Amino acid sequence: MNKLIVFLFFWIFFISTPAIGQDLLKSNDLRSLHVDQLSDDQIAQIQSELKANNMSIDQAETIALSKGMPKSEFAKLRGRLAATKTAASTAGNAGNVVDRKITSVSEASQNSSNPMIFGSELFNNPALSFAPNDKIATPLNYILGPGDELQISLYGVQEFNSNAAVSVEGKISLPFVGQISVSGITIEAATQKIKNSMSKVYSTLASGQSKLSVSLGNIRTIRITIIGSKLPGNYSISSLSTVYNALYIAGGPSENGSYRNIELIRGNKVIKHIDIYRFLVGGDQSDNLGLKDNDVIRIPVYKNRVTIEGEVKRPGIFEIKEGETFADLISFASGFSEVAYTATVNVVSKTEKEFKVQDISSKDFSLYKPKSGDIFKVSKILNRFENRITIEGAVFRPNQFSFVNGMRISDLVNKADGLREDAYLKRAMLVRQKDDLSTEVVEVNLANAMAGDASANIELKKEDVLTIYSSLDFKENYNVSIEGEIKRAGVYPYFENLTLNDLIIQAGGLTGAASKKVEIARMIKSEDLDNTNPRKIELLNIEIDALNNEQAQNIELLPYDIVTIRRVAVFEQPEMVNVIGEVIYPGKYVLENKDERIADVIKRAGGLSPQANILGVKIRRPVKGDQIEDLSRVDLNLGKGDTIQKKLTDKVIQLRYTTIPVDWEMILKDEKHYSNVLLVPGDEIKVTAFDEGVKVSGNVLLNSEIPYRKGKSFKYYINSVGGIDNKGWKRKSYIIYPNGKADVTSSFLFFKSYPEVQPGSQIVVPAKPETKKMTTGEIVGIASVLTSLAGVVIAILTIK
């Protein structure tokens, strides 16, 4: 850190050799700095030194201001350093300085201090700076000196305003009044002295018609010396600064510095011994005295340090003064933790030759005086109880209770507020810990114990665990089931005297489709095996009133009964199909029976309209969820992650309707034709209007619609749109007819057969599949393999 300060202020003040810079640094006076006079090379050198010493501009500011550098000049320096950094970043300079937000000098030395030393955190905490407050009213006991500036204001009948600086001779000079000596006296005394002098010139001041106000303007800078800190040296600081402020600027005591015997030296005499522990432990700032010019703060080396570890609230390294005891050390460590073993504390001490271990009992805490190097270890209390007893199970308050000698089972039960109604009285279990820490079980007749039988009412011991059983624990949880035409079919708990009516009401009542037929399947229980009767259950068939949940024949149910409410033979809700397009009466139609076909419904819709395309009748049928699930499970054995398998799966998931082509001409000739499809609920019958055009789409030069011309071939319509483009696959082209049926181009040997074209059709030309061309490397590889293979064949033939 000292090296950093040397480099920083060398470049700020000099365009000279390092020797000249170091000589000037000894003065520690930066008040005459002019940043504008520094060259760009000097600014770049400062930047480099900041980076080399891992120091931020904020940290440098704290040091520079303490040496008297004006804030305005440091602001200029900060701006020039920032500009240098930006320029270096643009040029790709690897030597950039990374500014860290460090608000105190001590943070730079934080890594070098031991955080376990009690008090070190005071100087490593950026939230604490002890900076003097320059905004407060001037203290009446403030001692004036050279460098202070007074603001003098006379107001009333006569007025006068002036700023008067205290000269090096300790005087101020006022117009028409003359020089007044104020150095070495308080501002309160100086005010009275100035008033007396000004009263001779301003008569209304003496009579009280005018008033005088004297306040402190600019505060002078004093110079102090700090010895034994992390950053020892001379510092120029505000005259309002205190001891703690100076210690903080200097980084606090060094690694071996004392926190409890810091000396404030004034006039070559020690006027105060400063103990930082008074502030840390009790918040006492009585040692935080104000500083004067040429004060010296000396931090001597510590005399006694001890370590405390384990179960204290603030373990660490503490400095002990002469006469202090272990009890004082505990108070410094903020006391024992909640689980500390306080009967004795173990301490490891040093002798002249070796270590030794001592045990300090609690009665000696205030007597034992720690020695330097002692290590105190506070352990945890044992994880066991000295008077615990436990009761569990069928009592009103199962818990752990305190054990007393002579306690018996009935006493423990009464502590738990007695037995519950379901308590099993014939037996209880007592688990007891023996002297060797193994356990044993003691049987207890609970009824006799509670009746006062001395042999059953066993005397208890600590750590006994008494378990009271519940009679409900021995009962099996039975259930019954109800299925069929019931609103909430399922399994229900069985209770004694549960009837059929109870179960029907619990399950939400019968549905409208319930029949009078009810079947009850009942488990057969028998001690003997009857080979002549293979039945495992008994079936009870009864009749009920399907319109009433309360049955006259209210059968009592048994555990595991399964009740099935049958459905009436005929109970079909009306289901519909939809007819759209060119029919006389489009709309929704109810299916009259299960055998209704498309011809029957179109007749009910008034038949086809005159504008209907007789070739354009089709059915759109919704795909059921289970059908989609079955299709999605189809495995083409194409391998995991194959794109064809994935595309198929995606199409199946998107599939919601299937199209069924209908040949209406054949149905008109014969209603028994296979095109007269049997309808299912949800079908949509669509009759398209007659369209004379033929659409051509896909990989053709122009997607268009060509007017239908009877007798013209498939190729005619493709040629009419300009033919197939370079990606078109002509031999795989296909046609979609108005009724949804499709036909493809077929070929035999060198002959191609194109499908017939009908009005309203759509011709589609698909794209050719993409083929991956072989790279040059692949061709060379294949050629190399073939060459090697040819060589092997030639060698074999040569051998023969």
C-alpha positions in Angstrom: 0.0 0.0 0.0 2.9 2.4 0.9 4.4 1.6 -2.5 1.2 2.6 -4.2 1.0 5.9 -2.4 4.6 6.7 -3.4 3.9 6.0 -7.1 0.6 7.9 -7.1 1.8 11.1 -5.6 5.1 11.0 -7.5 3.2 11.2 -10.8 0.8 13.8 -9.5 3.4 16.3 -8.4 6.5 15.8 -10.5 7.8 15.6 -14.0 11.1 14.3 -12.6 12.9 11.3 -11.4 11.5 8.8 -8.8 14.0 10.2 -6.2 12.5 13.7 -6.4 9.0 12.3 -6.1 9.8 10.3 -3.0 11.5 13.3 -1.4 8.3 15.4 -1.9 6.1 12.6 -0.6 7.7 12.9 2.8 6.1 16.3 3.2 2.6 14.8 2.8 1.2 18.1 1.5 -0.9 17.8 -1.6 -2.7 21.2 -1.3 -0.8 22.8 -4.2 -1.7 20.1 -6.8 -2.7 21.1 -10.3 -4.0 18.2 -12.3 -4.2 20.2 -15.5 -0.3 20.4 -15.5 0.0 16.6 -15.7 0.8 15.1 -19.1 -1.1 12.1 -20.6 1.9 9.9 -20.0 1.8 10.7 -16.3 -1.9 10.0 -16.1 -1.3 6.6 -17.9 1.4 5.8 -15.4 -0.9 6.5 -12.5 -3.5 4.3 -14.1 -0.9 1.5 -14.4 0.2 1.8 -10.8 -3.4 1.7 -9.6 -3.8 -1.6 -11.4 -0.5 -3.0 -10.3 -1.4 -2.4 -6.6 -5.0 -3.5 -7.0 -6.2 -0.1 -5.8 -9.4 1.6 -6.9 -9.9 5.3 -7.6 -12.3 5.6 -4.6 -9.6 4.2 -2.3 -7.1 6.6 -3.7 -9.5 9.5 -3.1 -9.7 8.8 0.6 -5.9 8.9 0.9 -5.4 12.0 -1.3 -8.0 14.0 0.5 -6.5 13.1 3.9 -3.2 14.5 2.5 -4.9 17.9 1.8 -5.6 17.4 -1.9 -8.6 19.7 -2.9 -11.7 17.8 -4.0 -12.0 19.9 -7.2 -8.5 18.7 -8.2 -9.2 15.1 -7.4 -12.4 15.3 -9.5 -10.3 16.4 -12.5 -7.9 13.5 -11.8 -10.8 11.0 -11.7 -12.1 12.4 -15.1 -8.7 12.1 -16.8 -8.2 8.6 -15.4 -11.7 7.5 -16.7 -10.8 9.0 -20.1 -7.5 7.2 -20.2 -9.3 3.9 -19.3 -11.9 4.3 -22.1 -9.2 5.1 -24.6 -7.2 2.0 -23.5 -10.3 -0.2 -23.8 -10.9 1.0 -27.3 -7.3 0.3 -28.3 -7.5 -3.2 -26.9 -5.0 -2.5 -24.2 -4.7 -5.4 -21.8 -3.5 -3.2 -19.0 -6.9 -1.7 -18.1 -7.7 -0.7 -14.5 -10.8 -2.3 -13.0 -12.3 0.1 -10.4 -13.8 -1.6 -7.3 -16.2 0.2 -5.1 -14.1 0.5 -2.0 -15.2 3.2 0.4 -12.3 3.0 2.9 -8.6 2.6 3.0 -8.8 -0.3 5.3 -10.7 -2.4 2.7 -7.5 -2.6 0.7 -5.8 -4.4 3.6 -8.8 -6.6 4.5 -7.3 -9.7 2.9 -4.1 -9.3 4.9 -5.9 -9.1 8.3 -7.1 -12.0 10.4 -11.0 -11.7 10.5 -11.0 -13.8 13.7 -9.3 -10.9 15.6 -12.0 -9.2 17.6 -12.3 -5.6 16.5 -10.8 -6.1 13.0 -14.2 -6.0 11.4 -14.5 -2.4 12.6 -11.9 -1.3 10.1 -13.0 -3.7 7.3 -16.6 -2.5 7.2 -17.2 0.1 4.5 -20.4 1.2 6.3 -18.3 2.5 9.2 -15.9 5.4 8.4 -16.2 7.7 11.5 -15.8 10.6 9.1 -16.3 14.0 10.8 -19.5 15.8 10.1 -18.6 19.2 8.5 -22.3 20.2 8.3 -22.9 20.6 12.0 -23.1 23.9 13.9 -19.7 25.1 15.1 -19.0 23.6 18.6 -18.6 26.4 21.2 -15.5 24.7 22.6 -13.8 24.5 19.2 -10.2 25.8 19.4 -9.3 28.2 16.6 -6.0 28.1 14.8 -4.2 29.1 11.6 -6.1 28.0 8.5 -9.6 28.4 10.0 -12.0 30.8 8.3 -14.6 32.8 10.3 -17.8 34.1 8.9 -18.6 37.4 10.7 -22.0 39.0 10.2 -23.3 42.2 11.9 -27.1 42.8 11.4 -29.6 45.2 12.8 -29.3 49.0 12.6 -25.8 48.6 11.2 -24.7 45.8 8.9 -21.4 44.2 8.1 -20.4 40.9 6.5 -16.9 39.5 6.1 -15.0 36.2 5.8 -11.8 36.4 7.8 -9.1 33.8 7.6 -6.9 33.1 10.7 -3.4 33.8 9.6 -0.3 31.9 10.5 0.3 34.4 13.3 -3.2 33.5 14.7 -4.9 36.7 13.8 -7.8 37.9 11.7 -8.1 41.2 10.0 -11.3 43.2 9.8 -11.8 46.5 7.8 -11.9 49.6 10.1 -11.4 47.4 13.1 -7.9 46.0 12.6 -6.3 42.8 13.6 -7.7 40.5 16.4 -5.7 37.6 17.8 -8.0 34.5 18.0 -5.6 31.5 17.8 -5.7 29.1 20.7 -9.0 30.2 22.1 -12.5 28.7 21.7 -14.9 30.1 19.1 -17.1 31.3 22.0 -14.2 33.3 23.5 -13.3 34.6 20.0 -16.8 35.8 19.4 -16.7 37.9 22.6 -13.3 39.3 21.7 -14.4 40.3 18.2 -17.5 41.9 19.6 -15.5 44.0 22.0 -13.2 45.2 19.2 -16.0 45.9 16.7 -18.1 47.8 19.4 -15.5 50.6 19.2 -16.3 51.1 15.5 -20.0 50.1 15.4 -21.7 51.9 18.3 -25.0 50.1 17.9 -23.4 46.8 18.7 -22.6 47.9 22.2 -26.1 49.4 22.7 -27.7 46.2 21.5 -29.4 47.7 18.4 -27.2 45.5 16.2 -26.3 41.8 16.7 -23.1 39.9 15.9 -22.9 36.4 14.6 -19.6 34.5 14.3 -19.5 31.0 12.8 -16.8 28.7 11.3 -16.5 28.7 7.5 -13.7 26.7 6.1 -12.2 24.3 8.6 -8.5 24.1 8.8 -6.5 21.0 8.1 -4.3 19.5 10.9 -1.4 17.1 10.6 -1.2 14.0 12.7 1.1 11.0 12.8 -0.1 7.4 13.1 2.4 4.7 14.2 1.7 0.9 14.3 -1.3 0.9 11.9 -1.6 -1.0 8.7 -0.9 2.3 6.9 1.4 4.2 9.2 2.5 7.7 8.3 1.7 11.5 8.4 -1.9 12.5 7.6 -3.5 15.8 6.9 -7.1 15.6 8.2 -9.9 17.9 9.2 -9.6 19.6 12.5 -12.9 18.1 13.5 -11.5 14.6 13.1 -11.4 12.2 16.0 -9.2 9.3 17.1 -11.5 6.6 15.5 -11.6 8.6 12.2 -7.8 8.7 12.0 -7.5 5.0 12.9 -10.0 4.1 10.2 -8.1 6.1 7.6 -4.9 4.3 8.6 -6.5 0.9 8.3 -6.7 0.1 12.0 -4.1 -1.7 14.0 -1.6 -3.9 12.2 -1.6 -7.7 12.4 0.1 -7.6 15.8 -1.2 -4.2 16.9 -3.0 -3.7 20.2 -6.7 -2.8 20.2 -6.8 -2.0 23.9 -3.8 0.1 24.7 -3.6 2.7 21.9 -1.8 5.9 23.0 -2.8 9.4 22.0 0.3 11.6 22.4 0.1 15.4 22.6 3.1 17.6 23.4 5.3 14.5 23.9 2.9 13.2 26.6 0.5 10.3 26.6 -2.9 12.1 27.3 -5.1 9.1 26.7 -5.0 5.3 26.6 -7.6 4.2 24.1 -9.4 0.8 24.5 -11.5 0.0 21.4 -13.2 -2.8 23.3 -15.1 -0.2 25.3 -16.8 0.9 22.1 -17.2 -2.7 20.7 -18.7 -4.2 23.8 -20.6 -1.3 25.4 -20.9 1.4 22.6 -18.8 3.7 24.8 -17.2 6.5 22.7 -15.5 8.2 25.6 -12.1 7.3 24.1 -13.0 8.9 20.7 -11.3 12.3 21.5 -10.9 15.1 19.0 -7.5 15.5 17.5 -5.2 18.5 17.4 -2.4 19.6 15.2 0.8 17.4 15.6 -1.0 14.8 17.6 0.6 11.3 17.5 -1.4 8.1 17.7 0.8 5.2 18.6 -0.4 1.6 18.4 1.9 -0.7 20.4 2.2 -4.5 19.9 -0.4 -6.5 21.9 0.7 -8.2 25.1 -1.9 -10.9 25.6 -4.1 -12.6 23.1 -6.3 -15.7 23.6 -8.6 -17.7 21.4 -12.1 -19.0 22.3 -13.7 -21.6 20.1 -16.9 -23.6 20.1 -20.3 -22.8 21.6 -20.0 -19.0 22.2 -21.9 -16.4 20.3 -18.8 -14.7 18.9 -15.8 -17.1 18.7 -12.5 -15.5 17.8 -9.2 -14.1 19.0 -9.4 -11.6 21.9 -6.9 -9.3 23.6 -6.8 -9.5 27.4 -5.6 -6.8 29.7 -3.8 -7.4 33.0 -6.3 -8.4 35.7 -9.1 -9.5 33.4 -10.6 -13.0 33.9 -12.3 -15.7 31.9 -15.7 -14.1 32.8 -14.6 -10.9 31.0 -13.6 -13.0 28.0 -17.0 -14.6 27.9 -18.6 -11.1 27.9 -16.3 -10.1 25.0 -17.5 -13.2 23.1 -21.2 -12.1 23.7 -21.8 -15.0 26.1 -22.4 -18.8 25.7 -24.6 -20.2 22.9 -27.9 -21.9 23.8 -26.4 -25.4 23.7 -23.1 -24.6 25.4 -21.8 -27.0 28.1 -21.1 -24.5 30.9 -20.2 -26.8 33.8 -16.6 -26.8 32.7 -14.5 -25.2 29.9 -11.4 -26.8 28.5 -8.3 -24.6 28.0 -5.1 -25.5 26.2 -2.2 -23.5 27.7 1.5 -23.3 26.9 4.3 -24.0 29.3 8.0 -23.3 28.6 8.4 -26.7 27.0 5.0 -28.0 25.9 1.2 -27.6 26.0 -1.0 -28.5 28.9 -4.8 -29.0 29.3 -6.8 -27.6 32.1 -10.5 -27.7 33.0 -12.1 -24.6 34.4 -15.2 -25.1 36.4 -18.1 -22.6 36.3 -17.3 -21.4 39.9 -13.8 -20.4 38.8 -14.8 -18.4 35.7 -14.4 -15.1 37.5 -11.1 -16.3 39.1 -9.1 -17.7 36.2 -6.9 -15.2 34.5 -6.2 -16.1 30.8 -2.6 -16.2 29.7 -1.3 -15.2 26.3 -1.8 -18.0 23.8 -4.5 -19.8 25.7 -7.1 -21.6 23.6 -10.5 -22.1 25.3 -12.8 -24.7 23.9 -16.5 -24.6 24.8 -18.3 -27.8 23.9 -22.0 -28.7 23.5 -24.2 -30.2 26.2 -24.9 -33.9 26.0 -27.8 -35.0 23.8 -29.6 -36.8 26.6 -32.1 -36.0 29.3 -31.7 -36.3 33.0 -35.4 -36.7 33.9 -37.4 -37.6 30.8 -40.3 -40.1 30.6 -42.6 -40.6 27.6 -46.2 -41.8 27.1 -47.6 -42.6 23.7 -50.9 -43.9 22.2 -54.5 -43.8 23.4 -54.2 -41.0 26.0 -55.5 -37.4 25.7 -52.0 -35.8 25.9 -49.3 -38.1 24.6 -46.0 -36.3 25.3 -42.7 -36.3 27.2 -43.0 -35.5 30.9 -40.6 -34.8 33.8 -39.7 -37.9 35.8 -39.7 -37.9 39.6 -38.7 -40.7 41.9 -41.5 -42.9 42.9 -43.7 -42.2 39.9 -45.9 -45.1 38.8 -47.9 -46.0 35.6 -51.1 -44.5 36.9 -49.3 -41.3 37.8 -48.0 -40.9 34.2 -51.4 -41.7 32.7 -53.0 -39.0 34.9 -50.2 -36.5 33.8 -51.4 -37.2 30.2 -55.0 -36.3 31.2 -56.1 -39.9 31.4 -57.0 -42.7 29.0 -59.1 -42.2 25.8 -62.3 -44.2 25.4 -60.7 -46.4 22.8 -57.8 -47.4 25.1 -57.0 -51.2 25.1 -57.0 -52.0 28.8 -55.8 -55.6 28.8 -52.2 -54.8 27.9 -49.8 -51.9 27.6 -46.1 -52.0 26.6 -43.4 -50.4 28.7 -39.9 -50.1 27.0 -37.2 -49.6 29.6 -33.5 -48.7 29.2 -31.2 -50.9 31.2 -28.0 -49.8 32.9 -25.9 -50.9 29.8 -28.2 -48.7 27.6 -29.8 -51.8 26.0 -33.6 -51.9 26.2 -36.2 -54.4 27.4 -40.0 -54.7 27.3 -42.1 -54.9 30.4 -45.7 -56.1 30.0 -48.3 -54.2 31.8 -51.9 -55.0 32.6 -53.3 -51.5 32.2 -56.7 -52.2 33.8 -55.2 -53.6 37.0 -52.6 -50.8 37.1 -55.3 -48.1 36.9 -57.4 -50.0 39.5 -54.5 -49.6 42.0 -53.0 -53.1 41.9 -49.5 -52.6 43.2 -48.0 -55.5 41.2 -49.4 -54.1 37.9 -48.9 -50.4 38.8 -45.1 -50.6 38.2 -42.7 -48.0 39.5 -41.2 -46.1 36.6 -37.6 -45.1 35.8 -36.3 -42.3 33.7 -36.3 -42.7 29.9 -39.2 -45.3 30.2 -41.6 -45.2 27.2 -45.1 -46.3 27.9 -47.3 -47.2 24.9 -51.1 -47.4 25.4 -52.8 -49.3 22.5 -56.0 -48.3 20.9 -58.7 -50.9 20.3 -59.3 -49.3 17.0 -55.9 -50.4 15.9 -57.0 -54.0 15.9 -60.1 -53.5 13.7 -59.9 -54.0 10.0 -61.0 -51.2 7.8 -63.7 -52.7 5.6 -65.2 -51.2 2.4 -68.0 -51.8 -0.1 -68.3 -51.0 -3.8 -71.1 -49.7 -6.0 -71.0 -49.8 -9.8 -73.2 -49.2 -12.8 -75.9 -46.6 -13.1 -75.0 -44.6 -10.1 -73.8 -41.0 -10.1 -70.5 -41.5 -8.1 -69.5 -45.1 -8.6 -66.6 -46.3 -6.5 -65.4 -47.8 -3.2 -66.8 -46.5 0.1 -65.9 -47.3 3.7 -68.1 -49.9 5.4 -69.8 -49.1 8.8 -71.9 -51.4 10.9 -75.6 -51.4 9.9 -74.8 -49.9 6.5 -77.8 -50.5 4.2 -78.3 -50.4 0.4 -80.2 -47.1 0.8 -77.3 -45.6 2.7 -74.8 -46.5 0.0 -77.1 -45.2 -2.8 -77.5 -41.8 -1.2 -73.7 -41.7 -0.4 -72.9 -42.4 -4.0 -75.1 -39.5 -5.2 -78.3 -41.4 -6.2 -79.4 -43.4 -9.2 -79.0 -42.2 -12.8 -81.9 -41.9 -15.2 -80.7 -45.1 -17.0 -80.9 -47.3 -13.9 -83.1 -50.4 -14.2 -84.9 -52.2 -11.4 -82.3 -55.0 -11.6 -79.6 -54.9 -8.9 -77.0 -57.5 -8.3 -75.1 -57.8 -5.0 -71.9 -59.9 -5.0 -71.1 -61.1 -1.5 -68.0 -62.9 -0.2 -68.4 -66.4 1.2 -66.6 -67.1 4.5 -66.3 -70.7 5.7 -63.9 -72.6 8.0 -64.4 -75.8 5.9 -63.3 -76.4 2.3 -66.3 -77.7 0.2 -65.0 -79.3 -3.0 -68.5 -79.9 -4.2 -69.3 -76.2 -4.2 -66.8 -74.3 -6.4 -68.4 -70.9 -5.9 -66.3 -68.2 -4.3 -69.1 -65.6 -4.0 -72.8 -65.5 -3.4 -74.9 -63.5 -5.9 -78.1 -61.7 -4.6 -80.4 -60.5 -7.3 -83.1 -58.0 -6.2 -85.4 -55.6 -7.7 -85.7 -51.9 -6.8 -87.7 -48.9 -7.7 -85.5 -47.1 -10.3 -87.3 -43.8 -9.8 -86.7 -43.7 -6.0 -83.5 -43.7 -4.0 -85.2 -44.9 -0.9 -86.0 -48.6 -1.4 -88.6 -50.5 0.5 -86.4 -53.6 0.3 -83.5 -52.0 2.3 -80.9 -54.7 2.5 -78.2 -54.5 5.1 -74.8 -54.8 3.5 -71.7 -56.7 4.6 -68.0 -56.0 4.2 -66.6 -56.2 0.7 -70.1 -56.4 -0.9 -70.1 -55.2 -4.6 -73.4 -53.6 -5.6 -74.1 -53.3 -9.4 -77.0 -51.2 -10.7 -77.9 -52.5 -14.1 -78.9 -50.3 -17.1 -82.4 -50.5 -18.6 -82.5 -52.5 -21.9 -83.4 -49.5 -24.0 -82.0 -46.2 -23.0 -80.6 -44.3 -25.9 -80.4 -40.5 -26.0 -81.2 -38.9 -29.4 -78.1 -38.6 -31.5 -77.7 -36.5 -34.6 -75.9 -36.0 -37.8 -75.4 -32.8 -39.8 -76.3 -32.3 -43.5 -74.7 -29.3 -45.2 -74.3 -28.1 -48.7 -76.7 -28.5 -51.7 -79.7 -30.3 -50.3 -83.3 -28.9 -50.1 -83.4 -28.8 -46.2 -79.9 -28.7 -44.8 -79.5 -28.9 -41.0 -79.2 -31.4 -38.2 -81.1 -34.7 -38.2 -81.7 -37.2 -35.4 -80.8 -40.8 -36.2 -84.1 -42.7 -36.1 -82.5 -46.1 -35.6 -79.1 -47.8 -35.5 -79.4 -48.9 -39.2 -80.0 -45.5 -40.7 -77.8 -44.8 -43.8 -76.8 -41.8 -45.8 -79.5 -42.3 -48.5 -82.2 -42.3 -45.7 -81.1 -39.0 -44.2 -80.7 -37.2 -47.6 -84.2 -38.3 -48.5 -85.4 -36.7 -45.2 -83.5 -33.6 -46.2 -85.5 -33.3 -49.4 -82.8 -34.8 -51.7 -80.1 -33.0 -53.7 -80.8 -29.5 -54.9 -80.5 -28.6 -58.6 -77.1 -27.0 -58.0 -75.7 -30.1 -56.4 -72.7 -31.9 -57.8 -73.8 -35.6 -58.0 -70.1 -36.5 -57.9 -69.4 -34.4 -54.8 -71.2 -36.2 -51.9 -69.0 -37.2 -49.0 -69.1 -37.8 -45.2 -66.8 -36.2 -42.6 -66.6 -38.5 -39.6 -65.0 -37.5 -36.3 -62.1 -39.6 -35.1 -62.5 -40.9 -31.5 -59.8 -40.4 -28.9 -59.0 -44.1 -28.5 -58.6 -44.4 -32.3 -56.0 -41.6 -32.3 -54.3 -43.3 -29.4 -54.2 -46.6 -31.3 -52.8 -44.9 -34.4 -50.1 -43.0 -32.5 -48.9 -46.3 -31.1 -48.1 -47.7 -34.5 -44.4 -48.5 -34.8 -42.9 -48.6 -38.3 -39.6 -50.0 -36.9 -37.8 -47.1 -38.6 -35.5 -46.5 -35.6 -35.6 -44.1 -32.8 -35.9 -40.4 -33.9 -36.7 -41.3 -37.6 -38.2 -38.3 -39.4 -40.8 -40.4 -41.2 -42.0 -42.0 -37.9 -42.1 -38.5 -36.4 -44.1 -37.0 -39.2 -46.6 -39.8 -39.1 -47.0 -39.4 -35.3 -47.5 -35.6 -35.7 -50.2 -36.2 -38.4 -52.0 -38.7 -36.3 -52.1 -36.2 -33.3 -53.5 -33.5 -35.6 -56.1 -35.9 -37.1 -59.6 -35.1 -36.0 -61.8 -36.1 -39.0 -61.7 -38.7 -41.8 -63.4 -38.3 -45.1 -65.6 -41.1 -46.6 -66.2 -40.7 -50.4 -69.8 -41.5 -51.5 -70.8 -42.7 -55.0 -74.2 -41.1 -55.2 -74.9 -42.3 -58.7 -74.5 -45.9 -57.7 -76.7 -45.3 -54.6 -79.5 -44.0 -56.9 -79.3 -47.2 -58.9 -79.0 -49.5 -56.0 -79.5 -48.5 -52.3 -77.7 -51.7 -51.3 -74.5 -50.4 -52.9 -71.6 -50.2 -50.5 -71.4 -46.4 -50.8 -74.7 -46.2 -48.9 -72.7 -45.9 -45.7 -74.2 -46.7 -42.3 -74.2 -43.4 -40.3 -72.8 -42.8 -36.8 -73.5 -39.9 -34.4 -71.5 -36.8 -35.2 -71.2 -37.6 -39.0 -71.4 -34.6 -41.3 -72.8 -35.2 -44.8 -71.6 -32.6 -47.3 -73.0 -32.1 -50.8 -70.8 -29.7 -52.8 -72.2 -27.4 -55.5 -71.4 -28.2 -59.1 -68.1 -26.6 -60.3 -67.0 -26.8 -63.9 -63.4 -25.9 -63.1 -60.4 -28.2 -62.4 -57.8 -26.9 -59.9 -54.1 -27.7 -60.6 -51.7 -27.1 -57.7 -48.4 -28.2 -56.4 -45.1 -28.1 -58.2 -46.4 -26.6 -61.5 -45.4 -23.4 -63.1 -48.8 -21.7 -62.3 -51.3 -22.8 -59.6 -54.6 -22.2 -61.4 -58.1 -23.5 -62.2 -58.8 -24.7 -65.7 -62.4 -24.9 -67.1 -63.5 -28.5 -67.4 -63.6 -29.9 -71.0 -65.1 -33.3 -71.5 -62.8 -35.9 -72.9 -59.6 -33.9 -72.1 -56.9 -36.0 -70.4 -54.9 -35.5 -67.2 -51.9 -34.2 -69.1 -54.0 -31.6 -70.8 -54.7 -29.8 -67.5 -51.1 -30.0 -66.4 -49.9 -28.5 -69.7 -52.6 -25.8 -69.4 -50.8 -24.4 -66.3 -47.4 -24.4 -68.0 -46.3 -27.9 -67.1 -44.3 -29.2 -64.2 -41.4 -27.2 -62.6 -38.0 -28.6 -61.9 -39.0 -29.9 -58.5 -42.2 -31.6 -59.7 -42.6 -35.4 -59.6 -44.9 -36.1 -62.5 -45.2 -39.9 -62.1 -46.5 -39.4 -58.5 -49.1 -36.8 -59.4 -52.6 -37.5 -58.2 -56.2 -36.2 -58.4 -58.7 -35.5 -55.7 -62.4 -35.9 -56.8 -65.2 -33.8 -55.4 -66.4 -36.6 -53.1 -63.0 -36.8 -51.5 -61.8 -39.9 -53.3 -58.3 -39.8 -54.8 -56.6 -41.5 -57.7 -52.9 -41.7 -58.7 -51.0 -42.0 -61.9 -50.0 -45.7 -62.5 -47.4 -47.2 -64.8 -46.7 -50.5 -66.4 -43.4 -51.1 -68.2 -43.0 -48.0 -70.3 -46.7 -47.1 -70.3 -48.3 -44.6 -67.9 -52.0 -44.5 -67.1 -53.4 -41.2 -65.9 -56.6 -41.0 -63.9 -59.8 -39.7 -65.4 -60.6 -36.0 -64.7 -64.1 -34.9 -63.5 -65.5 -31.4 -63.0 -64.7 -30.0 -59.6 -61.6 -32.2 -59.2 -58.1 -31.0 -58.0 -54.9 -32.2 -59.6 -51.8 -32.2 -57.3 -48.2 -32.5 -58.4 -45.9 -33.4 -55.4 -42.3 -32.4 -55.1 -39.5 -34.9 -55.7 -37.8 -36.3 -52.6 -34.5 -34.5 -51.8 -31.5 -36.7 -52.5 -28.1 -35.9 -50.9 -25.3 -35.7 -53.5 -22.0 -37.3 -52.7 -19.2 -35.0 -51.7 -15.8 -35.1 -53.3 -14.4 -36.7 -50.2 -17.0 -39.5 -50.3 -16.2 -40.1 -54.0 -12.5 -40.3 -53.3 -13.1 -42.6 -50.4 -15.2 -45.0 -52.5 -12.6 -44.9 -55.2 -9.9 -45.7 -52.7 -11.9 -48.7 -51.4 -12.5 -50.0 -54.9 -8.8 -49.6 -55.7 -7.8 -51.6 -52.6 -10.4 -54.3 -53.4 -9.0 -54.6 -57.0 -5.5 -55.0 -55.6 -6.7 -57.8 -53.3 -8.5 -59.6 -56.2 -5.4 -59.3 -58.4 -3.2 -60.7 -55.6 -5.5 -63.7 -55.2 -5.5 -64.4 -58.9 -1.7 -64.2 -59.0 -1.3 -66.7 -56.3 -3.5 -69.2 -58.1 
